[in-house]
Structure formats: C-alpha cells, structure tokens
Amino acid sequence: MIKHVSGVAAAVGLLLAHASGAGAAELKVYSTIGVQAALEELAPKFEQASGHKLAFTWGTAAMMVKRVQAGESADVLVLTRQAVDSLAKDGKTVPGSTATIASSGIGIAVRKGAPKPDVSTPEAFKRALLAAKAISYSNPAAGGASGVYFGKLLERMGIADQMKPKAKFPPAGGNAAHLLTAGEVDLAIQQKPELMSAAGVEVIGVLPGDLNHTTVYAAGLGTGAKDKAAAEAFTKFLRTPQAAAAFRARGLDPP
C-alpha cells in the first residue's frame, strides 16, 4: 500500500465508497493485459483512497469475453471497447455503465542494446521484418487484439508466407517482449504499453503510417456486480487525472 494519495483521487474514492453504504467491498476485476501495468500501479491507490479491495484476473480481452459468456461473472470489466460492447449486447454489463478510459497504438520493440532497424515508414518496416531472423507477436488464435490485427496486416503487406516460419508466439495472454529478452527473436510487435512493461526491452516506435491501429480500452460494470456503487467508484477512479497520468506513463493515451 502507498502512504500518499492525490487529493482528487482520494476524494472521488472516499466519496463513492461512502455512498455505497456497505463498507469495504472486494471487487472482482477481469482485465485485459493491455492495461495491466497501469492498473497494477493504480490499484493500491484506489484501495487506499476507498477502502475497497481489488482482485484481478488478467488475460486477453477475447479470453475474458469467453469466460463471461461461459457463465463467469465479474464486478468490473476492463477490456477493449469492442469486447465490452460485445458483452453489453449479450446483456452481460450494466446498461449505461461503459466508459472509455484509454487507448494505445501497436508498438515495435527490440532488446536493449540491440541494433535498431528503421521502422519509420511502411516500406522500411517491411524491410525490417523481412531482414529479421525471427519476430514475436500475440498468436491470432488466442484472440489478442494486436495479434489478430498484425496477422491480417502481414497478409495485407504481402509477406505473410515469408514471415510464417519466422513467427514465434508467447503463451496465451503472455507478452511477446519476453521472447526478445530470451534472445529468441529480433523484433516484438504488441500493444505499446505491454512492450513498455517488460524489462530489458526498448520500444523503437509504433506501426508506421497507415499500418498503425489504435485499440480503445473501456471499463464497465458486470451485471453480477455485488456492490454496484463500489464497482462504479472504481470505474470513475479510472477517469480521474491521477489515472490519466498513470496511463500516459505506461504508453496509453487517456480520452
């Protein structure tokens, strides 16, 4: 736990916690790994300010959607906007509770100290991919937003066949950057915040020009939330200036 909490966040958390009228709650949060680093930084601050506790389950947005659709429930869902909207259509979120909290582009990384190829233009990036001995990105079959997009992008670039034998995937819900630090690949392509969270890695840019793709993240209340006021307190906390600063520091852009 931290000892100091910003006045704005503390006021929001304490006011809404008091409004619940039920004392401290333990909130079950299903979250995409795309915002994991930022939420891990913010969680103790919210807990300190509100008195509530947070219990996280991490995975790709697609993995979390499948679990909820299979019957699991969470108090708060922090996923891609597309995933939250999909669950809303299925009646799995509280109507009107969804709010955008951040967005990010898809980053490109190398090991710290390794040569930095030119990735400033689509053609330069294409050359860098073809020159690499191996690359890593999220397995499209696992449903991660960046992996699904990048798999289609390789086809769009006309190099899917050349890159197929060079591609190495992290475990489902894992970070492509870890294959960089293990020396297994030359380039890792994944959501920028996920790459930034890995030690021994340097982000050298985002997908250039019209190749880039922005992923929007949102938070919503699950219909099975046991303490809706406490859950709402957390989603509102994720839209405070303090949260925005944490998102920016982790490579995300608040709305």
C-alpha positions in Angstrom: 0.0 0.0 0.0 1.2 3.5 -0.6 1.0 6.2 2.1 0.1 9.2 -0.1 -2.9 9.5 -2.4 -3.7 12.5 -4.5 -6.4 14.7 -3.2 -8.6 14.3 -6.3 -8.4 10.5 -6.3 -8.9 10.3 -2.6 -11.9 12.5 -2.7 -13.5 10.5 -5.5 -12.7 7.2 -3.9 -13.8 8.1 -0.4 -17.0 9.8 -1.5 -18.2 7.0 -3.7 -17.1 4.3 -1.1 -19.2 6.1 1.5 -22.1 6.4 -0.9 -22.2 2.6 -1.2 -23.4 2.4 2.4 -22.0 -1.1 2.6 -18.5 -0.6 3.9 -15.4 -2.1 2.2 -16.0 -4.4 -0.7 -13.8 -6.8 -2.6 -14.2 -6.2 -6.3 -13.6 -8.9 -8.8 -12.0 -7.3 -11.9 -11.5 -9.0 -15.2 -8.9 -7.1 -17.2 -7.0 -7.2 -20.5 -3.2 -7.3 -20.2 -3.2 -4.2 -22.4 -3.7 -2.0 -19.4 -2.2 -4.3 -16.8 0.9 -2.3 -15.9 -1.2 0.9 -15.4 -3.9 -0.8 -13.3 -1.2 -2.5 -11.1 0.1 0.9 -10.3 -3.3 2.4 -9.7 -4.9 -0.4 -7.7 -3.2 0.3 -4.3 -4.0 4.0 -4.7 -7.7 3.2 -5.2 -7.6 0.7 -2.3 -6.0 3.3 -0.1 -8.5 6.0 -1.0 -11.7 3.9 -1.0 -11.1 1.1 1.5 -12.3 -1.4 -1.2 -10.1 -4.3 -2.3 -9.4 -5.3 -5.9 -8.9 -8.9 -7.1 -7.7 -9.0 -10.7 -7.9 -11.7 -13.3 -5.7 -11.0 -16.3 -5.8 -12.2 -19.9 -6.6 -11.1 -23.4 -9.9 -9.3 -24.0 -11.0 -12.3 -26.0 -10.2 -14.7 -23.2 -12.1 -12.6 -20.7 -15.2 -12.4 -23.0 -15.3 -16.1 -23.4 -15.2 -16.6 -19.7 -18.0 -14.2 -19.1 -20.1 -15.7 -21.9 -19.5 -19.1 -20.4 -21.1 -18.0 -17.2 -18.4 -16.4 -15.1 -19.1 -13.0 -13.5 -17.0 -10.0 -12.5 -17.8 -6.8 -10.8 -15.8 -4.7 -13.3 -14.7 -5.5 -16.8 -11.7 -3.6 -18.2 -11.3 -4.7 -21.8 -11.1 -3.4 -25.3 -14.1 -1.2 -26.1 -15.1 -3.7 -28.8 -15.1 -6.5 -26.2 -17.1 -4.5 -23.6 -19.6 -3.5 -26.3 -20.0 -7.1 -27.3 -20.8 -8.2 -23.7 -23.2 -5.3 -23.4 -25.2 -6.6 -26.4 -25.3 -10.0 -24.7 -26.7 -8.4 -21.5 -23.5 -9.1 -19.5 -22.9 -5.4 -18.5 -25.0 -2.9 -16.6 -26.6 -0.6 -19.2 -25.0 2.8 -19.4 -22.0 1.8 -17.3 -19.4 1.6 -20.0 -16.8 4.4 -20.3 -13.7 4.8 -22.4 -10.5 5.0 -20.2 -7.6 4.9 -22.6 -6.2 3.9 -26.0 -2.9 2.8 -27.4 -1.1 2.0 -30.7 0.8 -1.1 -31.6 4.5 -0.9 -30.7 7.7 -2.3 -32.1 10.5 -3.3 -29.7 14.0 -4.7 -29.7 16.2 -5.9 -26.9 18.0 -3.1 -25.1 21.4 -2.5 -26.7 20.4 -4.3 -29.9 20.6 -2.6 -33.3 17.5 -0.5 -34.1 16.2 -1.1 -37.6 14.5 1.7 -39.4 10.7 1.4 -38.9 9.8 4.9 -39.7 7.8 4.2 -42.9 5.7 1.2 -44.0 8.3 0.2 -46.6 11.2 0.5 -44.0 9.2 -1.6 -41.5 8.5 -4.2 -44.2 12.3 -4.4 -44.9 13.0 -4.8 -41.2 10.5 -7.6 -40.9 12.0 -9.5 -43.9 15.5 -9.0 -42.5 14.7 -10.3 -39.0 15.7 -13.8 -38.2 12.6 -14.2 -36.0 9.7 -12.0 -34.7 7.2 -12.3 -32.0 3.6 -11.2 -31.7 0.5 -12.4 -30.0 -0.9 -15.6 -31.5 -4.0 -14.5 -33.5 -5.7 -17.8 -32.5 -5.6 -16.6 -28.8 -7.7 -13.6 -29.8 -5.4 -10.8 -28.6 -6.3 -7.5 -30.4 -2.8 -6.8 -31.5 -2.1 -10.4 -32.7 -5.3 -10.6 -34.7 -4.6 -7.2 -36.3 -0.9 -7.9 -37.0 -1.7 -11.3 -38.5 -4.0 -9.7 -41.0 -1.5 -6.9 -41.6 1.2 -9.3 -42.7 -1.3 -10.6 -45.4 -2.1 -7.0 -46.4 1.6 -6.3 -46.7 2.0 -9.3 -48.9 4.6 -11.0 -46.7 2.6 -13.5 -44.7 4.2 -16.5 -46.3 7.7 -15.2 -45.8 7.0 -14.3 -42.1 5.2 -17.5 -41.1 8.4 -19.6 -40.4 9.9 -16.6 -38.5 6.9 -16.1 -36.2 7.1 -17.1 -32.6 4.2 -16.7 -30.2 4.2 -16.1 -26.4 1.8 -18.2 -24.3 -1.9 -17.2 -24.4 -2.1 -13.9 -22.5 1.7 -13.5 -22.4 4.0 -10.8 -23.6 5.8 -11.0 -26.9 8.6 -8.9 -25.4 9.7 -11.9 -23.2 10.8 -13.7 -26.3 13.0 -10.7 -27.1 14.7 -10.8 -23.7 15.1 -14.6 -24.0 17.1 -14.0 -27.3 14.6 -15.9 -29.4 13.5 -13.1 -31.7 14.8 -9.8 -33.1 11.6 -7.8 -33.1 8.4 -7.9 -30.9 5.1 -6.4 -32.1 2.4 -5.9 -29.5 0.4 -3.2 -27.7 2.9 -0.4 -26.8 2.0 -0.5 -23.0 2.7 -4.2 -22.9 6.1 -3.9 -24.5 7.0 -1.0 -22.2 6.2 -3.0 -19.2 8.9 -5.6 -19.9 12.4 -5.2 -18.5 15.3 -5.2 -20.9 13.3 -4.0 -23.9 13.3 -0.8 -25.9 10.3 0.4 -27.8 11.6 1.9 -31.1 8.2 3.1 -32.5 4.7 2.2 -33.4 3.5 0.7 -36.6 4.2 3.4 -39.1 1.8 5.4 -41.2 -1.5 3.8 -42.2 -0.2 0.5 -40.8 -0.9 1.5 -37.2 -4.1 0.6 -35.4 -5.5 2.2 -32.3 -7.0 0.0 -29.6 -9.5 1.7 -27.3 -10.0 0.4 -23.7 -13.1 0.7 -21.7 -14.5 -0.2 -18.3 -18.0 -1.4 -17.5 -19.9 -3.0 -14.6 -20.8 -6.6 -14.8 -24.5 -7.4 -14.4 -23.5 -9.7 -11.5 -21.7 -6.9 -9.5 -22.4 -7.5 -5.8 -21.7 -3.9 -4.9 -22.5 -1.7 -7.8 -21.7 1.6 -6.0 -18.2 0.3 -5.2 -17.7 -1.0 -8.7 -18.8 2.3 -10.1 -16.4 4.1 -7.8 -13.5 2.1 -9.4 -14.6 2.9 -13.0 -14.9 6.6 -12.0 -11.4 6.5 -10.4 -10.1 5.2 -13.8 -11.2 8.5 -15.3 -9.5 10.8 -12.8 -6.5 13.0 -13.6 -4.4 10.7 -11.4 -5.4 7.7 -13.5 -4.8 9.6 -16.7 -1.2 10.4 -15.6 -0.6 6.7 -14.9 -1.9 5.7 -18.3 0.3 8.2 -20.0 3.4 7.0 -18.1 2.6 3.5 -19.4 2.3 4.4 -23.0 -1.5 4.8 -23.1 -3.5 7.8 -24.1 -6.4 8.8 -21.9 -9.5 10.2 -23.6 
